[in-house]
């Protein structure tokens, strides 16, 4: 029994550790001016509308409209007040350099510009000294897959382009730091430029994707729209917009 | 050289056990010494489908745990000279299966049998994983229906990555073939059901056979007779054709087995026929 289990584990464990890009969802709180009594009352009212919905929700404070709020004490106070209301505040965004320093002193990370959706997403893990320098120093390594990528499989090209000669099934995931080329039908999820490369593109013979993402900006099959080209397409970022275009 | 063939699907209720029994019986009828193993520990069904449930004394789990010899657990079929069944336990669960135990039993069976058919449980957990782990070939049973196709696709991914052959890492792979069951040509033509082309396009593996939806399948199951023994049934004939292809014969794919109707399937499968 025991030996059987450990054997299965040995088989499943390929590397002692893995580092993967990951996208998280967080909520963004837009401040306009200093948080005063009226602000907290409005906040309480909002939280009371859906009592459990925001419990322990990861939260980012958006300071775009609150230029004046730049003292560490202000942010410490604000963070404490938010945490008291069961909001897990962990960072700020759209802050000035002064605000970023104040945030650091208050134990909050400063995030590079996320984008508002219905909920705010955070595509990168802040400015922590992650293994990025080591990875950047290495040669890019492209990856080629010559079999269909089946439902439930994930293929990850962590340092370069990914080429799939075959189809990507519904429920499968192909992820690359660089471009993704699929010589077949894309039915699953494709995430290109996961380390933040906004110039990465996705190419496929036939598009039937569940999700397309470049540098953290994504579209799902639901909001692709009926006029989206479906054959021989490329997907790329134009500013903040994910474009899908038929190849000429 | 003996072959281990796993009959698997991911999804439940698509006809794995029925197909295992029919394929096992078909191989035996063709003169190959065949054993069918039930890997669905805790939900023992194969013995009923094969009509030997009253003769089970020792089972697969007893053999794995060393409580019984393999010879004691093997049940010889009363109808077919070359057919044996290795039933599983109804009282234990899938944790009773171990990789080493399964390997030891399969190695011993390989000495004696031409074909070892492993009837996989549904799902992708321990039972299903061990049923496919030592397989040389796989018969992926799929209904022409989206959830069944997706689950089969998942199973094909596991066959390509989590089987003993795949883990050798020398490019060898489990040879997987598709058995499309419960197929209704009229409903497929009217668009209610997925077409054969649609399923093949998604799964991208060779087609072993198309088993038509047939009342004879349920009847045969309840009687404890593998459906391939029913010569009059279209499903039985389709299974015999599939068995022929499984052993490497070139057999034309027929919409209604036994009838020489030209059309859809000939066009579709003209290249293999």
Contacts between the chains, C-beta under 8 A, distances in Angstrom:
chain1	res1	chain2	res2	distance
A	1	B	95	6.9
A	1	B	98	6.7
A	3	B	98	7.4
A	3	B	100	7.1
A	4	B	97	7.8
A	4	B	98	3.7
A	4	B	99	5.4
A	4	B	100	6.7
A	4	B	101	7.8
A	7	B	99	5.4
A	7	B	100	7.7
A	8	B	99	6.9
A	8	B	129	7.9
A	11	B	162	7.4
A	11	B	167	6.7
A	147	B	160	6.4
A	148	B	156	7.9
A	148	B	204	5.1
A	149	B	157	7.8
A	150	B	153	4.9
A	150	B	154	6.2
A	150	B	156	5.2
A	150	B	157	3.0
A	150	B	160	7.0
A	151	B	150	5.2
A	151	B	151	7.7
A	151	B	153	4.1
A	151	B	154	4.3
A	151	B	157	6.4
A	152	B	124	8.0
A	152	B	153	7.9
A	152	B	154	4.3
A	152	B	157	5.5
A	152	B	158	7.7
A	153	B	157	4.5
A	153	B	161	7.3
A	166	B	204	7.0
A	167	B	202	7.6
A	167	B	204	6.7
A	169	B	150	7.4
A	169	B	153	4.8
A	169	B	157	8.0
A	169	B	202	6.6
A	170	B	150	5.9
A	170	B	153	7.6
A	170	B	202	8.0
A	171	B	150	5.9
A	171	B	153	7.3
A	171	B	154	6.8
A	172	B	157	7.6
A	185	B	201	7.8
A	187	B	202	7.7
